[in-house]
Structures are given as structure tokens and as C-alpha cells.
């Protein structure tokens, strides 16, 4: 009797397992309208619990690696993606989030532009989904995606995060499409252009987008305010990896 009670008490204080999960956002064309929409890759679970259900890419944390190293490794192993923007999002540790054992997940989020997203390998167990049209995922991953969407939309209002969805050169129309896709609303082109006139983190180039039937639009580039101190040309993108 005493031994059984002791075993129960000991199990209550077994340290929880640590895991890393990542929400990866990218813009891909809508199947109906062709306009950019927000997507993310998911992996199909091949073991219990939730075998066969879709989940965020992730896995256990190895003893010898940092959190950001584990997030990058898991992404590369599951999707072949190596995002430039990788930032810690939140820690999810509800007691009942996993039916098998206590698991605490440290969640990162990543942004990739269309060229990178096209390189992601899709298989029977790895597939892209519309971020705002998900079925029920494994564990609490719907809650995680919802929180990541909320954070992304808030950052769009005041930060330079939109440029991580674009290549090194982009038109103002392409930039507006990023905002429309993430915020899920149409924006007036004239008002959007006027607002950008006061933006100090983009600059016009001498290049134009070719191949259209109309007058080619000018290409712009992102210029972070923390640009090179030696006066050299900006690279068009700042690399951001945060613990």
C-alpha cells in the first residue's frame, strides 16, 4: 500500500518532456482567385497519439542542441526549409495537451517567401494548407496556429515583418498583396501607396518588373534602418533568428 502510494507520488513529479514545434507561414496563390493567401506546411503523424492527424512540424529537443538549433533541424528534416526569419513565439504547456505524457512545447514561427516555399518537399505526410481553413489538428496545434496568426497580424500593423514574405525586389502591388493576405481584407491601392511614402525602410530601385502587358511597375527593396555603417548597398533583407 505504501509502495503504491509512493509510486503515484513519484509519477506526479516526473519532469515533463520538452518538444519544439514551428509554425511556418508563406504566401501561395489561392486555388480559386489566384491571389496570394496565407499557407503553412503540416506533417501527418505516423504514430500514436493522434496517428494519421495533421500537426505542426516538430520533435523532441536533443540534449546537445539549443532551442533555435532544434527548431531549424526539425524544419529541415520535415520540410527541407531553412527560413531566414525564425523567432520564438510562445511556450505551450497545458497539463492535458498530450494524452500520453506531460509535454511542454516551445514554439517558433518562421516566415518564408514564395521562392523558398516552392522548394519545400511535399509528400504523403507533408503538405501545405490554408492557414485560415484548417481542420482539427493533433494536440492543441489549432490553438497554436491561431495565436501565431494573431501575433503576425499585430506585427504587420507596426513592423517590417511583411518584407520577409517577399524576395529582394518587389513592387508596391506585391507588398500590398502581402498585407491583404495576412490581414484578410482588401486595401485601397491609392491609400496604401500614400502611406508608404512616409516609410523609411523601403527605397525605389532603378529596376522595373518586366513581362506584363502594361507599363512595367518600379521595383523596390527593403532597407532596414540598421543598414551597413560603411555606406555599402543594403542587401535587401535582414537575417533574423531569435531565441
C-alpha positions as CSV (number, residue, x, y, z in Angstrom):
1,X,0.0,0.0,0.0
2,X,2.8,2.4,1.0
3,X,4.8,1.5,-2.1
4,X,1.9,2.0,-4.5
5,X,1.2,5.4,-3.0
6,X,4.8,6.3,-3.3
7,X,4.8,5.3,-7.0
8,X,1.8,7.6,-7.7
9,X,3.5,10.5,-5.9
10,X,6.8,9.9,-7.8
11,X,4.9,9.9,-11.2
12,X,3.3,13.2,-10.4
13,X,6.8,14.8,-10.2
14,X,8.4,13.2,-13.2
15,X,9.8,16.1,-15.3
16,X,7.7,16.8,-18.5
17,X,9.1,16.1,-21.9
18,X,10.3,19.1,-23.9
19,X,9.4,19.4,-27.6
20,X,10.0,22.0,-30.3
21,X,7.2,22.9,-32.8
22,X,7.3,25.5,-35.6
23,X,4.6,27.5,-37.4
24,X,5.8,28.3,-40.9
25,X,3.9,31.0,-42.9
26,X,4.2,31.6,-46.6
27,X,2.1,33.1,-49.4
28,X,0.8,30.8,-52.1
29,X,-1.9,31.5,-54.7
30,X,-5.5,30.7,-54.0
31,X,-6.8,27.8,-56.0
32,X,-9.9,29.9,-56.9
33,X,-8.9,33.5,-57.3
34,X,-5.1,33.1,-57.9
35,X,-4.4,35.9,-55.3
36,X,-1.8,35.3,-52.7
37,X,-3.2,33.7,-49.5
38,X,-1.5,32.6,-46.3
39,X,-0.5,28.9,-46.1
40,X,1.6,26.7,-43.7
41,X,3.0,23.2,-44.0
42,X,1.8,20.4,-41.8
43,X,3.0,16.9,-41.2
44,X,0.9,13.7,-40.8
45,X,1.5,11.9,-37.6
46,X,2.6,8.3,-38.2
47,X,2.3,7.1,-34.6
48,X,0.0,7.5,-31.6
49,X,-1.3,9.6,-30.1
50,X,-3.3,11.2,-33.0
51,X,-1.9,8.8,-35.6
52,X,-3.0,10.0,-39.1
53,X,-3.9,13.5,-38.0
54,X,-2.1,16.6,-39.3
55,X,0.2,18.5,-36.9
56,X,2.9,21.2,-36.9
57,X,6.4,20.2,-37.8
58,X,8.4,19.5,-34.7
59,X,10.1,16.9,-32.5
60,X,12.0,16.4,-29.3
61,X,14.8,18.6,-28.0
62,X,18.2,16.9,-28.1
63,X,20.4,17.4,-25.0
64,X,23.3,18.8,-27.1
65,X,21.4,21.5,-29.1
66,X,20.0,24.9,-28.4
67,X,16.3,25.7,-28.9
68,X,16.8,27.5,-32.2
69,X,19.1,24.8,-33.4
70,X,16.4,22.2,-32.7
71,X,13.8,24.3,-34.5
72,X,16.0,24.7,-37.5
73,X,16.9,21.0,-37.6
74,X,13.2,19.9,-37.3
75,X,12.2,22.2,-40.1
76,X,15.0,21.0,-42.4
77,X,14.2,17.3,-41.7
78,X,10.5,17.6,-42.3
79,X,10.1,20.3,-44.9
80,X,13.6,21.0,-46.3
81,X,13.0,24.6,-45.4
82,X,15.7,26.9,-43.9
83,X,13.9,30.2,-43.1
84,X,15.7,33.4,-42.7
85,X,13.1,34.7,-40.2
86,X,12.9,32.3,-37.2
87,X,11.7,33.6,-33.9
88,X,10.4,32.1,-30.7
89,X,6.7,32.5,-30.5
90,X,5.5,31.1,-27.1
91,X,5.6,28.2,-24.7
92,X,2.6,25.9,-24.5
93,X,2.4,23.6,-21.5
94,X,-1.2,22.9,-20.5
95,X,-1.4,19.8,-18.3
96,X,-3.7,17.9,-20.6
97,X,-2.3,18.9,-24.0
98,X,-1.0,15.4,-24.7
99,X,-2.9,12.3,-23.7
100,X,0.2,10.1,-23.3
101,X,2.5,12.2,-21.1
102,X,3.2,15.7,-19.9
103,X,4.7,17.6,-22.8
104,X,5.8,21.2,-22.9
105,X,6.3,22.6,-26.4
106,X,8.5,25.6,-27.1
107,X,7.0,27.0,-30.3
108,X,8.9,29.0,-33.0
109,X,7.4,30.7,-36.0
110,X,9.1,31.2,-39.4
111,X,8.3,33.3,-42.5
112,X,9.4,32.3,-46.0
113,X,8.9,34.0,-49.3
114,X,7.4,32.3,-52.3
115,X,10.7,31.1,-53.8
116,X,11.6,29.3,-50.6
117,X,8.1,27.9,-50.2
118,X,8.3,26.3,-53.6
119,X,11.4,24.4,-52.5
120,X,9.5,22.7,-49.7
121,X,9.2,19.0,-50.4
122,X,5.6,17.7,-50.4
123,X,4.9,14.0,-49.7
124,X,2.0,11.9,-48.5
125,X,2.9,13.0,-45.0
126,X,4.0,16.7,-45.6
127,X,1.5,19.1,-47.2
128,X,0.6,22.8,-47.4
129,X,-2.7,24.0,-46.0
130,X,-4.6,27.3,-46.0
131,X,-3.8,28.8,-42.6
132,X,-7.3,30.1,-42.0
133,X,-9.1,26.9,-43.2
134,X,-7.6,24.1,-41.0
135,X,-9.5,21.0,-39.9
136,X,-8.9,19.7,-36.3
137,X,-5.2,19.2,-35.8
138,X,-3.3,17.0,-33.3
139,X,-2.8,18.1,-29.7
140,X,-3.5,21.9,-29.3
141,X,-2.0,22.8,-32.6
142,X,-5.1,24.7,-33.8
143,X,-4.7,27.0,-30.7
144,X,-1.0,27.5,-31.6
145,X,-1.8,28.4,-35.2
146,X,-4.5,30.8,-34.1
147,X,-2.1,32.5,-31.7
148,X,0.6,32.7,-34.4
149,X,-1.9,34.3,-36.7
150,X,-2.8,36.9,-34.1
151,X,0.8,37.7,-33.5
152,X,1.6,38.0,-37.2
153,X,-1.4,40.3,-37.9
154,X,-0.4,42.6,-34.9
155,X,3.2,42.8,-36.1
156,X,2.0,43.8,-39.6
157,X,0.5,46.9,-38.2
158,X,3.7,48.4,-37.0
159,X,6.8,46.4,-38.0
160,X,8.7,45.4,-41.1
161,X,7.7,41.8,-41.0
162,X,5.9,41.9,-44.3
163,X,9.1,42.1,-46.3
164,X,10.1,38.6,-45.2
165,X,7.3,37.2,-47.4
166,X,9.0,38.9,-50.5
167,X,12.1,38.5,-52.5
168,X,14.9,41.0,-52.6
169,X,13.0,43.1,-55.1
170,X,9.2,43.7,-55.1
171,X,6.6,46.0,-56.5
172,X,4.3,48.1,-54.3
173,X,1.4,46.0,-55.5
174,X,3.1,42.8,-54.4
175,X,3.7,44.4,-51.0
176,X,0.1,45.4,-50.7
177,X,-0.9,41.8,-51.6
178,X,1.1,40.6,-48.6
179,X,-0.8,42.9,-46.3
180,X,-4.1,41.8,-47.8
181,X,-3.3,38.1,-47.5
182,X,-2.2,38.4,-43.9
183,X,-4.9,40.8,-42.7
184,X,-7.5,39.0,-44.8
185,X,-9.0,42.2,-46.2
186,X,-8.7,44.3,-49.3
187,X,-6.8,47.6,-49.1
188,X,-7.3,50.7,-51.3
189,X,-4.3,50.8,-53.6
190,X,-4.1,54.7,-53.6
191,X,-4.2,54.9,-49.8
192,X,-1.7,52.2,-49.4
193,X,0.7,53.9,-51.8
194,X,0.3,57.2,-49.9
195,X,1.1,55.5,-46.6
196,X,4.3,54.0,-48.0
197,X,5.6,57.4,-49.0
198,X,6.5,58.1,-45.3
199,X,8.1,54.6,-44.9
200,X,11.8,54.9,-44.3
201,X,12.6,51.2,-44.6
202,X,12.0,50.8,-48.4
203,X,13.6,52.5,-51.3
204,X,13.0,52.6,-55.0
205,X,15.5,51.0,-57.4
206,X,16.3,51.7,-61.0
207,X,14.7,48.4,-62.0
208,X,11.3,47.6,-63.3
209,X,9.2,44.4,-63.4
210,X,9.1,43.1,-67.0
211,X,6.8,40.8,-68.7
212,X,3.4,42.4,-68.2
213,X,1.0,43.8,-70.8
214,X,1.0,47.3,-69.2
215,X,3.6,49.8,-68.2
216,X,6.2,47.9,-66.1
217,X,6.0,48.9,-62.4
218,X,9.1,50.0,-60.5
219,X,10.8,47.6,-58.2
220,X,11.6,48.4,-54.6
221,X,13.8,46.9,-51.9
222,X,13.7,46.7,-48.2
223,X,16.3,48.8,-46.4
224,X,16.5,48.1,-42.7
225,X,17.4,51.2,-40.6
226,X,20.3,49.2,-39.2
227,X,21.9,49.1,-42.6
228,X,25.6,48.9,-43.2
229,X,27.6,51.6,-41.4
230,X,30.2,51.8,-44.1
231,X,27.7,53.1,-46.6
232,X,27.6,50.0,-48.8
233,X,24.5,49.0,-50.6
234,X,21.9,47.2,-48.5
235,X,21.3,43.5,-49.0
236,X,17.6,43.9,-49.3
237,X,16.9,41.7,-46.3
238,X,17.9,41.4,-42.7
239,X,18.5,37.9,-41.3
240,X,16.6,37.4,-38.0
241,X,16.9,34.4,-35.8
242,X,15.8,34.8,-32.2
243,X,15.8,32.6,-29.2
